[in-house]
Amino acid sequence: MDDSNAKKFQKELNGGLVGLVLLAVLDRSEEDLYGYEIAKRLASANDGTSIFKEGTIYPVLRALSAGDLLTSRIVPSYSGPPRRYYRITEQGRAVLAEWTAIWRSTASFVDRFLEQGHSP
Amino acid sequence: MNRSAPRSIDQYLKQLREELAGEDPALIQDATYDAEEYLRAEIAAHPDKSEADVLEIIASTYGAPDEVAGAYRDTEVKVKAAMNAPARRIPASGAGKFFGIFLDPRAYTSLFFMILSLATGILYFTFAVTGLSLSAGLAVLIVGVPFFLLFIAVTRVISLAEGRLIEAMTGVRMPRRPLHPGSTQPFWSRVAHMLKDRRTWSTLAYLVMMLPLGIVYFVVAVVGLAVSMAFIFAPLAAVADRAGWWGQPGQMHLSPAWMESLWALPLLLLAGVLLLTALMHLARGVGRVHAAYAKALLVDRSHG
C-alpha cells in the first residue's frame, strides 16, 4: 500500500512538472530533439531512470506544441515511423521563465515547512 | 486487466489500442504513432538484445500500455480545456439562442471553410483524378508501380493536412500524426496492405467528392452572404438615396418597386438579419456534419 501511495503522489506531482522539464530540456538543447532523444536525456540525467514514465512525455510534447510553446517538424527515419523534432518557441521561452519562477517560489515555500519539521 | 506483458511491438501497440478503446480514433492514432516511434528507436538502440528482451524493460521506462493510455487520456482533457475558446454562455431565451450564434467563433470559421472548400475541392479533385488516371495509364510500364505508390503517399499527406484544416475550422479532433503502416513487413506486403486498406480508397473518394461538395458549400455561402447583405444594406441605401446624400435623390431603384415603400424597408432589413443569422447556423451545422463525414472517410477505424 505504501508503494502505491508513493506512486500516486509522484504522479500527481509530475502533472505540471513534465511540461516544465520538457521546456527546460528543449531550451538548453542546441539542436532540435525528438521524443525518444528527450526521454533518454531525462533518463541519463538521473542515473538511467527517469522519474517520469517516458511514455507520458509524448502527449505533453503534443500539448505544448498545440499551445504554440513548441514548434515541430517531421523527419523520415530508418528505424521506424517518421520522427517529430521539437524546438522551443519565443512564447515557450517566456512561459518557461514564468514557470521557473513559480517552481522556485513553490519549492522554497515547501522547503521552509519541511526544514522546520527537523529543527525544533 | 491482468494481461500478460507484451512481448513484441505489435503486441504492445495492440494492447495500447485496447486500453484506449472508445477514445477518439484520432487520439488512438497519435498514441500508437508515438509508442511505435519510441519502441523502434529503443530496439534500434539495443542491437544486441532481442525484441522480447527490450520489451521486458519497456514497462519500467516507457510505461505499460495502461499507464500510457491514461497519460493520453488526461492530457487530452487538459488540452481540450485549454485550447477551446471558453464556451460562451448562450442566453437561455429563444431569441438569445438564435442570435447567440454570432458569438460562436466556430460559425465564422465554418463559413470560411465553406468558401475555401471550392478551392481545396478543385485542387483535391484534380489531384485525385489525374493521379488515378495516370496510375492506370502507366500501369503497363515499369514506372507505373512507383508512380502509384508515390500518388498514394501524397494522398495520405493531403488527408492529414485536410484533417488539420478541419480541426482548425470546426474544432473536431482529427489526427495530428500521419498513419504509419508499420515497417516490420517486407516491401511488397506493405504495398498489398496499402491497396487492401479501406482508408486508401475512402480517402480518394473523399478527395473526389470534395469538388461537388465544395461547389455546393461555396454557392450556399456566397449566395447566402450576398442576399442577406443586400437585404440589410438596401434599405439603408434607399434611405440615403431619398435624403439626397448621393446627389440627386431618386437615382436608386429597388425592384420590385413595392420594396421602396416606407413600410417595406424595415421588413427588408429584418429579413436580411434573419437570413444572415440562419446562414451562420447553417454554416456551423455544415461544419459539424462535414467534420463527421471527413472523420469517417479519412481516419482509420479498422484497428482495435
HADDOCK unambig.tbl for C-alpha pairs under 7 A between the chains (distance, minus, plus):
assign (segid A and resid 36 and name CA) (segid B and resid 38 and name CA) 5.40 0.50 0.50
assign (segid A and resid 36 and name CA) (segid B and resid 41 and name CA) 6.90 0.50 0.50
assign (segid A and resid 53 and name CA) (segid B and resid 61 and name CA) 5.68 0.50 0.50
assign (segid A and resid 53 and name CA) (segid B and resid 62 and name CA) 5.28 0.50 0.50
assign (segid A and resid 53 and name CA) (segid B and resid 63 and name CA) 5.39 0.50 0.50
assign (segid A and resid 54 and name CA) (segid B and resid 61 and name CA) 5.78 0.50 0.50
assign (segid A and resid 54 and name CA) (segid B and resid 62 and name CA) 4.25 0.50 0.50
assign (segid A and resid 54 and name CA) (segid B and resid 63 and name CA) 6.64 0.50 0.50
assign (segid A and resid 55 and name CA) (segid B and resid 62 and name CA) 4.45 0.50 0.50
assign (segid A and resid 55 and name CA) (segid B and resid 63 and name CA) 5.65 0.50 0.50
assign (segid A and resid 55 and name CA) (segid B and resid 68 and name CA) 5.51 0.50 0.50
assign (segid A and resid 56 and name CA) (segid B and resid 68 and name CA) 6.04 0.50 0.50
assign (segid A and resid 56 and name CA) (segid B and resid 71 and name CA) 5.50 0.50 0.50
assign (segid A and resid 58 and name CA) (segid B and resid 34 and name CA) 6.62 0.50 0.50
assign (segid A and resid 59 and name CA) (segid B and resid 72 and name CA) 5.61 0.50 0.50
assign (segid A and resid 59 and name CA) (segid B and resid 75 and name CA) 6.26 0.50 0.50
assign (segid A and resid 60 and name CA) (segid B and resid 75 and name CA) 6.66 0.50 0.50
assign (segid A and resid 63 and name CA) (segid B and resid 79 and name CA) 5.99 0.50 0.50
assign (segid A and resid 79 and name CA) (segid B and resid 40 and name CA) 6.02 0.50 0.50
assign (segid A and resid 79 and name CA) (segid B and resid 41 and name CA) 6.27 0.50 0.50
assign (segid A and resid 79 and name CA) (segid B and resid 44 and name CA) 6.51 0.50 0.50
assign (segid A and resid 80 and name CA) (segid B and resid 37 and name CA) 5.98 0.50 0.50
assign (segid A and resid 80 and name CA) (segid B and resid 40 and name CA) 5.65 0.50 0.50
assign (segid A and resid 80 and name CA) (segid B and resid 183 and name CA) 6.39 0.50 0.50
assign (segid A and resid 81 and name CA) (segid B and resid 37 and name CA) 5.75 0.50 0.50
assign (segid A and resid 81 and name CA) (segid B and resid 180 and name CA) 6.06 0.50 0.50
assign (segid A and resid 83 and name CA) (segid B and resid 37 and name CA) 6.91 0.50 0.50
